[in-house]
């Protein structure tokens, strides 16, 4: 009788372990797909933002050329403005990029789904 109980206990433990392994695999797959979708969305938004910045810089260049009468001066002004924006973005990279990404990844991997 004890043999049967130990056998059932061992089989139950094996079944539970298989279930936990399968759940973990599904959980990792879900979280990986969420992260990849974030990466895809961020890539598309970054490309669109780069296009917008390029078009705005081009428009400012034409407007400043008409205002200053010099293509070289207008180009220098636009380039200086873009460098200043890049430096500001670099200065706030922790607030704008690092902290939100870290928070999102931590929330994604450390949150436990309520059952």
C-alpha positions as CSV (number, residue, x, y, z in Angstrom):
1,X,0.0,0.0,0.0
2,X,2.8,2.4,0.8
3,X,4.4,1.5,-2.6
4,X,1.3,2.7,-4.3
5,X,1.1,5.9,-2.4
6,X,4.8,6.7,-3.2
7,X,4.2,5.9,-6.8
8,X,1.2,8.1,-7.0
9,X,3.1,10.9,-5.2
10,X,6.0,10.6,-7.6
11,X,3.7,10.6,-10.6
12,X,1.9,13.6,-9.3
13,X,5.2,15.5,-8.7
14,X,6.3,14.7,-12.2
15,X,3.1,15.9,-13.7
16,X,3.3,19.1,-11.6
17,X,6.8,19.7,-12.8
18,X,5.9,19.2,-16.4
19,X,3.0,21.7,-16.0
20,X,5.3,24.3,-14.4
21,X,7.9,23.9,-17.2
22,X,5.2,24.3,-19.9
23,X,3.8,27.3,-18.1
24,X,7.2,28.9,-17.9
25,X,7.9,28.3,-21.6
26,X,4.6,29.9,-22.5
27,X,5.2,32.8,-20.2
28,X,8.7,33.4,-21.7
29,X,7.3,33.2,-25.2
30,X,4.5,35.7,-24.4
31,X,7.0,38.2,-22.8
32,X,9.4,37.8,-25.7
33,X,6.7,38.5,-28.2
34,X,5.6,41.6,-26.2
35,X,9.2,42.9,-26.2
36,X,9.7,42.2,-29.9
37,X,6.5,44.1,-30.7
38,X,7.7,47.0,-28.6
39,X,11.0,47.0,-30.5
40,X,9.1,47.0,-33.8
41,X,6.8,49.9,-32.8
42,X,9.8,51.9,-31.5
43,X,11.7,51.3,-34.7
44,X,8.8,52.5,-36.8
45,X,8.2,55.5,-34.6
46,X,11.9,56.4,-34.7
47,X,12.0,56.2,-38.5
48,X,8.9,58.4,-38.8
49,X,10.3,60.9,-36.3
50,X,13.6,61.0,-38.3
51,X,11.5,61.8,-41.4
52,X,9.6,64.5,-39.6
53,X,12.8,66.1,-38.3
54,X,14.4,66.0,-41.7
55,X,11.3,67.7,-43.3
56,X,11.2,70.3,-40.6
57,X,14.9,71.0,-41.0
58,X,14.5,71.3,-44.8
59,X,11.6,73.7,-44.3
60,X,13.5,75.8,-41.8
61,X,16.5,75.8,-44.2
62,X,14.3,77.2,-47.0
63,X,12.6,79.8,-44.7
64,X,15.9,80.9,-43.2
65,X,17.5,81.1,-46.7
66,X,14.8,83.5,-47.7
67,X,15.1,85.4,-44.4
68,X,18.9,85.7,-44.3
69,X,19.6,85.7,-48.0
70,X,22.4,83.2,-47.5
71,X,22.2,79.5,-47.9
72,X,25.4,79.0,-45.9
73,X,24.1,81.1,-42.9
74,X,20.7,79.3,-43.0
75,X,22.5,75.9,-43.1
76,X,24.7,76.8,-40.2
77,X,21.7,77.9,-38.1
78,X,19.7,74.7,-38.8
79,X,22.8,72.6,-38.1
80,X,23.4,74.4,-34.8
81,X,19.8,74.0,-33.8
82,X,19.9,70.3,-34.5
83,X,23.2,69.9,-32.5
84,X,21.6,71.7,-29.6
85,X,18.5,69.4,-29.8
86,X,20.8,66.4,-29.9
87,X,22.8,67.6,-26.9
88,X,19.6,68.2,-25.0
89,X,18.3,64.8,-25.9
90,X,21.6,63.2,-24.9
91,X,21.5,65.1,-21.6
92,X,18.0,63.8,-20.8
93,X,18.6,60.3,-22.1
94,X,18.2,58.7,-18.7
95,X,14.9,60.4,-18.1
96,X,13.6,59.9,-21.6
97,X,14.9,56.5,-22.6
98,X,16.7,54.5,-19.9
99,X,14.3,54.8,-17.0
100,X,11.1,54.1,-18.9
101,X,12.6,51.1,-20.7
102,X,14.0,49.7,-17.5
103,X,10.7,50.2,-15.7
104,X,8.8,48.5,-18.6
105,X,11.1,45.5,-18.8
106,X,11.1,45.1,-15.0
107,X,7.3,45.4,-14.9
108,X,7.0,42.9,-17.7
109,X,9.3,40.2,-16.3
110,X,8.6,40.6,-12.6
111,X,4.9,40.9,-12.7
112,X,3.1,37.7,-11.8
113,X,-0.2,37.1,-13.6
114,X,-3.1,36.8,-11.3
115,X,-4.7,33.4,-11.6
